[in-house]
Amino acid sequence: MPRIEPIPWDDLTDEQRAMMQAGGESGAYTMTLPLQILAYADHPPLPDDVERHPNFPNSLLEPRLLELLRIRSGQLGGCEPCMGSRKEGSITDDDVACLMNPALRPDLSERERRALAFIDQLSNDHWAIDDDTFRSLHEVFTTAEIMDLGQTVGGMIGLHRFLHTLDAFGENDPVIKYDPAEVGATWDSLHRG
C-alpha cells in the first residue's frame, strides 16, 4: 500500500474523476492510484485575503516557506539568479545563510526545518525518503500540504537544474543562436513542406 492512502474513488470530486477517466480512456494514465494521492492538494482557489507567494499564488504553503524552498532549490541546482533574488519581503540574507543545515537554525520554524530537510533529501537521495520521513512531515503538515510540498519542490529542483545547464552567465558564444522564427514555434510548423 502507498505511504499516503489514496483518496477513495467515490470521495474524489466529479471533476477529478472525469479527468482521471478521460486520461485512462486516452491512454495518458495506466492507473489512477498516484493521481488519487496527488488529489489531496487539488484544492479550490484560496480566498482573496490569503497571503500569497508571487511564484506560487495557489499554494497551500505560506509565502516565507515557499521562498526559503525556492532559494534552497536554487542553491542545490546551482542557479545563481535564483539564489540571489528575493521574491518575498520577509526574507533577508541572514535567513538564507546556512540553509544547507536547517537543523542548526533555531530561527527557523519546525515546518521550515522539516521542509528544507525534505527538499535536500528529495534532491540528493530520494531513495532514502521512507515511512519515517512522511510521519515526520505529517507532524507539522496536513496531507494536502505534503502533496503541495512534494509537487512544488519537485518542480523547483528540476527547473533549477535545467536553468543551471543553460549557463546563462557563460563566456562562450551561444550554442543555439537567436532566431525570431523559433519563438513559440514547433518543429513541424517550421519544417513542414
Kinemage of the C-alpha trace (Angstrom):
@kinemage 1
@onewidth
@group {chain A} dominant
@subgroup {mainchain}
@vectorlist {calphas} color= white
{ca met a 1} P 0.000 0.000 0.000
{ca pro a 2} L 1.270 3.545 -0.657
{ca arg a 3} L 2.697 5.629 2.187
{ca ile a 4} L -0.239 8.008 1.868
{ca glu a 5} L -3.621 6.376 1.473
{ca pro a 6} L -5.238 7.371 -1.834
{ca ile a 7} L -8.483 9.287 -1.729
{ca pro a 8} L -11.233 6.709 -2.358
{ca trp a 9} L -12.713 6.951 -5.860
{ca asp a 10} L -16.140 7.931 -4.547
{ca asp a 11} L -14.641 10.714 -2.418
{ca leu a 12} L -12.922 12.400 -5.379
{ca thr a 13} L -14.683 15.396 -6.893
{ca asp a 14} L -16.663 14.903 -10.077
{ca glu a 15} L -14.000 16.937 -11.905
{ca gln a 16} L -11.160 14.768 -10.584
{ca arg a 17} L -12.927 11.540 -11.552
{ca ala a 18} L -13.770 12.890 -15.016
{ca met a 19} L -10.139 13.949 -15.598
{ca met a 20} L -8.833 10.559 -14.468
{ca gln a 21} L -11.378 8.652 -16.569
{ca ala a 22} L -10.583 10.730 -19.657
{ca gly a 23} L -6.870 10.144 -19.097
{ca gly a 24} L -7.435 6.409 -18.766
{ca glu a 25} L -9.520 6.279 -21.928
{ca ser a 26} L -6.933 8.242 -23.915
{ca gly a 27} L -4.060 6.121 -22.640
{ca ala a 28} L -2.465 9.044 -20.785
{ca tyr a 29} L -2.906 7.197 -17.489
{ca thr a 30} L -2.463 3.485 -16.998
{ca met a 31} L -3.733 3.732 -13.421
{ca thr a 32} L -5.306 6.356 -11.205
{ca leu a 33} L -3.683 5.428 -7.888
{ca pro a 34} L -0.913 8.102 -7.955
{ca leu a 35} L -3.449 10.706 -9.055
{ca gln a 36} L -5.748 9.755 -6.188
{ca ile a 37} L -2.866 10.541 -3.819
{ca leu a 38} L -1.915 13.808 -5.531
{ca ala a 39} L -5.591 14.823 -5.416
{ca tyr a 40} L -5.185 15.816 -1.761
{ca ala a 41} L -3.560 19.041 -2.991
{ca asp a 42} L -6.204 19.682 -5.645
{ca his a 43} L -7.760 22.455 -3.660
{ca pro a 44} L -10.264 25.151 -4.558
{ca pro a 45} L -8.921 28.653 -5.156
{ca leu a 46} L -7.723 30.298 -1.976
{ca pro a 47} L -9.697 33.254 -0.630
{ca asp a 48} L -8.613 36.754 -1.630
{ca asp a 49} L -7.432 37.596 1.894
{ca val a 50} L -4.774 34.847 1.957
{ca glu a 51} L -1.169 35.980 1.728
{ca arg a 52} L 0.294 34.554 -1.487
{ca his a 53} L 3.745 33.949 -2.917
{ca pro a 54} L 4.193 35.638 -6.315
{ca asn a 55} L 5.519 32.467 -7.970
{ca phe a 56} L 3.065 30.086 -6.289
{ca pro a 57} L -0.203 32.008 -5.807
{ca asn a 58} L -2.354 28.901 -5.290
{ca ser a 59} L -0.059 27.061 -2.904
{ca leu a 60} L -1.330 25.894 0.457
{ca leu a 61} L 2.105 26.688 1.920
{ca glu a 62} L 2.954 30.047 3.429
{ca pro a 63} L 4.972 32.533 1.303
{ca arg a 64} L 8.026 32.606 3.588
{ca leu a 65} L 8.360 28.812 3.482
{ca leu a 66} L 7.945 28.758 -0.301
{ca glu a 67} L 10.616 31.426 -0.675
{ca leu a 68} L 13.099 29.558 1.529
{ca leu a 69} L 12.442 26.414 -0.532
{ca arg a 70} L 12.851 28.316 -3.817
{ca ile a 71} L 16.192 29.749 -2.697
{ca arg a 72} L 17.410 26.393 -1.340
{ca ser a 73} L 16.452 24.722 -4.601
{ca gly a 74} L 18.460 27.370 -6.445
{ca gln a 75} L 21.429 26.550 -4.220
{ca leu a 76} L 21.048 22.813 -4.829
{ca gly a 77} L 20.700 23.277 -8.575
{ca gly a 78} L 23.425 25.894 -8.957
{ca cys a 79} L 21.040 28.554 -10.288
{ca glu a 80} L 22.781 31.815 -9.370
{ca pro a 81} L 19.913 34.199 -10.204
{ca cys a 82} L 17.522 32.171 -8.052
{ca met a 83} L 19.974 32.029 -5.162
{ca gly a 84} L 20.340 35.787 -5.195
{ca ser a 85} L 16.816 37.015 -5.870
{ca arg a 86} L 14.241 37.629 -3.162
{ca lys a 87} L 10.564 37.405 -4.086
{ca glu a 88} L 9.153 37.596 -0.582
{ca gly a 89} L 9.776 40.674 1.523
{ca ser a 90} L 10.442 38.940 4.845
{ca ile a 91} L 13.496 37.010 3.562
{ca thr a 92} L 16.888 38.531 4.371
{ca asp a 93} L 20.418 37.406 3.581
{ca asp a 94} L 20.648 36.215 7.196
{ca asp a 95} L 17.608 33.989 6.578
{ca val a 96} L 19.344 32.434 3.587
{ca ala a 97} L 22.715 31.947 5.281
{ca cys a 98} L 23.438 28.344 6.158
{ca leu a 99} L 20.306 26.858 4.591
{ca met a 100} L 22.436 23.770 3.977
{ca asn a 101} L 21.867 22.641 7.548
{ca pro a 102} L 18.433 23.783 8.712
{ca ala a 103} L 18.706 21.707 11.892
{ca leu a 104} L 21.301 24.210 13.146
{ca arg a 105} L 18.996 27.172 12.576
{ca pro a 106} L 16.977 27.912 15.746
{ca asp a 107} L 15.386 30.909 13.989
{ca leu a 108} L 13.572 28.642 11.518
{ca ser a 109} L 10.158 27.244 12.367
{ca glu a 110} L 9.755 23.493 12.673
{ca arg a 111} L 7.797 23.488 9.392
{ca glu a 112} L 10.637 25.356 7.674
{ca arg a 113} L 13.299 22.987 9.066
{ca arg a 114} L 11.433 19.867 8.012
{ca ala a 115} L 10.535 21.213 4.567
{ca leu a 116} L 14.151 22.259 3.930
{ca ala a 117} L 15.386 18.845 5.054
{ca phe a 118} L 12.835 17.277 2.682
{ca ile a 119} L 13.968 19.305 -0.344
{ca asp a 120} L 17.585 18.337 0.386
{ca gln a 121} L 16.658 14.677 0.665
{ca leu a 122} L 14.499 14.752 -2.473
{ca ser a 123} L 17.296 16.433 -4.401
{ca asn a 124} L 20.214 14.383 -3.106
{ca asp a 125} L 18.877 10.923 -2.222
{ca his a 126} L 15.182 10.425 -2.889
{ca trp a 127} L 15.646 6.682 -2.334
{ca ala a 128} L 16.221 7.435 1.362
{ca ile a 129} L 12.788 9.003 1.799
{ca asp a 130} L 10.886 6.476 3.862
{ca asp a 131} L 7.908 5.988 6.154
{ca asp a 132} L 9.570 7.998 8.925
{ca thr a 133} L 10.082 10.936 6.545
{ca phe a 134} L 6.358 11.085 5.894
{ca arg a 135} L 5.492 10.576 9.564
{ca ser a 136} L 7.776 13.479 10.448
{ca leu a 137} L 6.271 15.733 7.784
{ca his a 138} L 2.747 14.839 8.891
{ca glu a 139} L 3.529 16.044 12.415
{ca val a 140} L 3.611 19.636 11.091
{ca phe a 141} L 1.903 19.477 7.652
{ca thr a 142} L -1.510 18.263 6.534
{ca thr a 143} L -1.663 15.583 3.861
{ca ala a 144} L -2.714 18.229 1.324
{ca glu a 145} L 0.278 20.378 2.312
{ca ile a 146} L 2.634 17.388 1.930
{ca met a 147} L 1.314 16.822 -1.602
{ca asp a 148} L 1.724 20.533 -2.335
{ca leu a 149} L 5.238 20.478 -0.844
{ca gly a 150} L 6.297 17.446 -2.882
{ca gln a 151} L 4.923 18.730 -6.165
{ca thr a 152} L 6.310 22.229 -5.601
{ca val a 153} L 9.845 21.216 -4.623
{ca gly a 154} L 9.928 18.505 -7.299
{ca gly a 155} L 9.225 21.157 -9.916
{ca met a 156} L 11.715 23.568 -8.347
{ca ile a 157} L 14.528 21.033 -8.309
{ca gly a 158} L 14.039 20.109 -11.965
{ca leu a 159} L 13.716 23.718 -13.105
{ca his a 160} L 16.796 24.908 -11.213
{ca arg a 161} L 18.887 22.056 -12.563
{ca phe a 162} L 17.707 22.854 -16.099
{ca leu a 163} L 18.411 26.583 -15.649
{ca his a 164} L 21.929 25.718 -14.476
{ca thr a 165} L 22.543 23.764 -17.706
{ca leu a 166} L 21.746 26.890 -19.734
{ca asp a 167} L 24.972 28.503 -18.443
{ca ala a 168} L 23.279 31.916 -18.560
{ca phe a 169} L 26.435 33.754 -17.488
{ca gly a 170} L 28.873 31.734 -19.592
{ca glu a 171} L 31.661 33.336 -21.595
{ca asn a 172} L 31.253 31.332 -24.817
{ca asp a 173} L 29.087 32.112 -27.826
{ca pro a 174} L 25.602 30.624 -27.656
{ca val a 175} L 25.304 27.053 -28.925
{ca ile a 176} L 21.895 27.926 -30.372
{ca lys a 177} L 21.658 31.412 -31.884
{ca tyr a 178} L 18.549 33.591 -31.637
{ca asp a 179} L 16.061 33.051 -34.456
{ca pro a 180} L 12.807 35.030 -34.172
{ca ala a 181} L 11.042 32.346 -36.232
{ca glu a 182} L 11.602 29.846 -33.413
{ca val a 183} L 9.846 31.861 -30.704
{ca gly a 184} L 6.737 29.859 -29.783
{ca ala a 185} L 7.172 27.590 -32.815
{ca thr a 186} L 7.082 23.813 -33.108
{ca trp a 187} L 9.392 21.728 -35.263
{ca asp a 188} L 6.540 20.816 -37.588
{ca ser a 189} L 5.463 24.445 -38.077
{ca leu a 190} L 8.975 25.391 -39.213
{ca his a 191} L 9.806 22.318 -41.294
{ca arg a 192} L 6.565 21.374 -42.997
{ca gly a 193} L 6.610 21.156 -46.778
